[in-house]
Amino acid sequence: MNVTSVSLLERLKNARPDASDWHRLQGIYLPLIERWLGRIPELGDEAGDLAQEVFVVMVRELPRFERQREGSFRAWLRQVTVNKVRSHRKRRKRQVLVALDPAEKFLEQLADPGGDLAREWDLGHGIY
């Protein structure tokens, strides 16, 4: 299990982070995001592209991220992922009842910080 260190995140928030730090973060989180998006019904081949979009948001927003407690980065990244998928689905203008929609049900479960999927997400991310 890979662990994202506080010092790595702090280095990435600096004005001029080292490219190797970005590669390390990408190596830890991009495969994980891709696996989670691969579990969402109906995304199919779009999961890889969406994972890249999540990573772009993470890179763009990381300088503003403020660590609140242990696990706050995981929670923040999980919410970024959920929001990106929801935005993607809105762009596709699907007209499906939420209660009958398996992808939305999955996203609701993933977004719930006390839910089983959130705990599974956290276990896959290590300590930070």
C-alpha positions in Angstrom: 0.0 0.0 0.0 1.4 3.4 -1.0 1.2 6.2 1.5 1.1 9.9 0.6 3.3 11.8 3.0 2.5 15.2 4.4 6.0 16.3 3.3 5.2 15.3 -0.4 2.0 17.3 -0.4 3.8 20.3 1.2 6.5 20.2 -1.5 3.8 20.1 -4.2 2.1 23.1 -2.8 5.4 25.2 -3.1 5.8 27.7 -5.9 8.2 25.4 -7.8 7.6 21.8 -7.0 10.0 19.2 -8.4 8.7 17.1 -11.3 9.7 13.9 -9.6 7.2 14.8 -6.8 4.4 15.2 -9.3 5.4 11.8 -10.8 5.3 10.2 -7.4 1.8 11.6 -6.7 0.6 10.5 -10.1 2.0 7.0 -9.6 0.2 6.7 -6.3 -3.2 8.2 -7.1 -3.8 8.0 -10.9 -4.0 4.1 -10.9 -6.2 4.2 -7.8 -8.6 6.8 -9.3 -8.7 4.7 -12.5 -9.7 1.6 -10.6 -12.5 3.4 -8.7 -13.8 5.0 -11.9 -13.7 1.5 -13.6 -16.2 0.3 -11.0 -18.8 2.9 -12.0 -21.4 1.3 -14.3 -21.7 2.8 -17.8 -18.4 4.8 -17.8 -16.6 2.1 -19.7 -13.8 3.4 -21.9 -14.4 6.9 -20.5 -13.0 6.0 -17.1 -9.4 6.5 -18.1 -10.1 10.0 -19.5 -12.1 10.9 -16.5 -9.3 9.8 -14.2 -7.0 12.1 -16.1 -9.5 15.0 -15.6 -9.6 14.2 -11.8 -5.8 14.3 -11.7 -5.8 17.7 -13.5 -8.2 19.1 -10.9 -6.0 17.7 -8.1 -2.9 19.3 -9.6 -4.7 22.6 -10.1 -6.4 22.7 -6.7 -3.7 21.2 -4.5 -2.0 24.5 -3.7 -5.3 25.5 -2.0 -5.8 22.2 -0.1 -5.5 22.6 3.6 -4.9 19.5 5.7 -7.5 19.4 8.5 -6.7 16.0 10.0 -5.4 12.6 9.1 -7.3 11.4 6.1 -8.4 14.8 4.9 -6.5 14.5 1.6 -8.2 11.2 0.9 -11.6 12.6 1.7 -10.9 15.7 -0.5 -9.7 13.6 -3.4 -12.7 11.3 -3.1 -15.0 14.3 -3.3 -13.1 15.7 -6.3 -13.6 12.3 -8.0 -17.3 12.2 -7.2 -17.8 15.8 -8.4 -16.0 15.2 -11.7 -18.1 12.1 -12.5 -21.3 14.0 -11.7 -20.2 16.9 -13.9 -19.4 14.4 -16.7 -22.8 12.8 -16.4 -24.5 16.2 -16.5 -22.6 17.1 -19.7 -23.9 13.9 -21.2 -27.4 15.0 -20.2 -28.6 11.6 -19.1 -32.3 11.6 -18.1 -32.4 8.7 -15.6 -34.2 8.5 -12.4 -31.7 8.7 -9.6 -33.3 5.9 -7.6 -32.9 3.5 -10.5 -29.5 4.7 -11.7 -26.7 2.3 -10.6 -24.0 4.9 -11.2 -25.6 7.5 -9.1 -26.2 5.0 -6.3 -22.5 4.1 -6.4 -21.5 7.8 -6.3 -23.8 8.4 -3.4 -22.2 5.6 -1.5 -18.7 6.7 -2.4 -19.5 10.3 -1.3 -20.8 9.2 2.1 -17.8 9.7 4.5 -19.1 7.1 6.9 -20.0 4.5 4.3 -18.3 1.2 3.4 -17.0 2.5 0.1 -15.3 5.5 1.8 -13.6 3.2 4.3 -12.5 1.0 1.4 -11.2 4.1 -0.4 -9.3 5.1 2.7 -7.8 1.7 3.2 -6.5 1.8 -0.4 -4.7 5.1 0.3 -2.7 4.4 3.3 -2.4 6.8 6.3 -2.7 10.3 4.9 
